[in-house]
C-alpha cells in the first residue's frame, strides 16, 4: 500500500510514524529542542497518554483528513487550525496554531510564560506581556498575514501556502529554550535563516553579533546591572548574542518590498550593511559608521571596545520581535531607560533617542527632558559640532518658536533618511548628512 503513495506523502507518513513511536525517533536536534526535550518539551493536557516531547502532542497520527499536506482546517495533521489567513489584526488564540500553547489559556501542561525581549534579556520587569499571543495583541506587532504572504512568495524552498507564519522565523523542530539562558542565549537560539531553515542561526561561531561587524558592537545596558543580554557583567561585545542584524535583514533589506497591511503601505527598506558614508546608502546604526561627532551616553561614551564613534547595533537593541505597546515595535526599555512613545507629540520618538543620545537636559538639568535645541543648533555647554547654526529666524523651519513648535523628529530621523526635508522648507540649512 505504501509503495503506491506519492513520494512526498510517503516521506511525511513515515516521518510521522517514526516521530510518534518514541523508540524510533530520529534523535539529535528535535530531542534537544524546546519542543522535543523529554524534560521540558511539549505536553498537551488533552493527550496525557503520550510522554513529554512526543510528536503526538501536536500531530494527530490517526487524523481523519484525506490528505494532511493539503490546506484545509488542520494541515500537517495538527490538532487545530494552523493559521487563519483572513485574520490580519486583533489576534485570538484560534487564529494561529502556535497560540494554543503560547497563549492563555494554554494546552501545554503548566502553561507557558513568554515575556518580551525588554524583560527577558533587558531586565525590565514592570508589566509587559506574559505570552506570545499577548505580545501580538499590543499597539504594534509583526503582522502575521503579511509575514505569511511575503514568505510564501519569497521563501518557497521551505515555506508553502499551507505553512504557519511563525515558521518563517522559527523551525519548531529545532528551536532551543533561549528564555532559560538569558546571559548566554546564543547557543540556545530560536531562529533559523530563511536561506537555511534546516539549521539554527546564532548557535555557532561566526553567527554572533560580535561577528556581524567585528569590534563595533557594544551591548547596551541591562536595566538592573551589567549588559544585555541578561545582565552579563563580563561580556559586552555581542559574542553571547545571536547575530540578529543578519537574521532580520534577510527580509528587511534594500531589495525586498514588503507590504504592511497594518500601515497600508510598503515598509521602509533598511540598509544595514551598506557603507556609503555621510551621504549613504547605509544606516549609521548599521555598518555605515558615523563620520561626525555625536554625544552618546554610557556604555557607548565609555565603551570597553575602545571606540567612541561608529558603533553597530542589533535590531533587538531597540525593537521587539513580536509586538510592543510602543509604535514600530520599539521596546519598552532600551539601554536601561524606560521608553514610552506618543507619536501625537512631534518629538515623541525622542524618548527612544535619548536612551542612548544626550539631549539638552543632559547638558543642562534646568532644560526639560527630550529637548533637542542645543543639540541641533549649539549654544549650550559642551555641545560640539552642531549640525545647524543658530538660526536668525526660528519660524523659517519651526513655524514658530522652537520650544513651542518642535520639528517632528521622524522628518529626518528614521531608516534611510537624511535631512532632505529641509530642502522644501529652508534649503540653506540642508546638509545631506545621514540622520539615522
Secondary structure by P-SEA (a helix, b strand, c coil): ccccccaaaaaaaaaaaaaacccccccccccccccccccccbbbccccccccccccccccccccccccccccccccccccccccccccccccccccccccccccccccccbbbbbccccccccccccccccaaaaaaccccccaaaaaaaaaacccccccccccccccccccccccccccccccccccccccccccccccccccccccccccccccccccccccccccccccccccccccccaaaaaaaccccccbbbbbcccccccccccccccccccccccccccccccbbbbbccccccccccccccccccccccccccccccccccccccccbbbbbccccccccccccccccccccccccccccccccccccccccccccccccccccccccccccccccccccccccccccccccccccccccccccccc
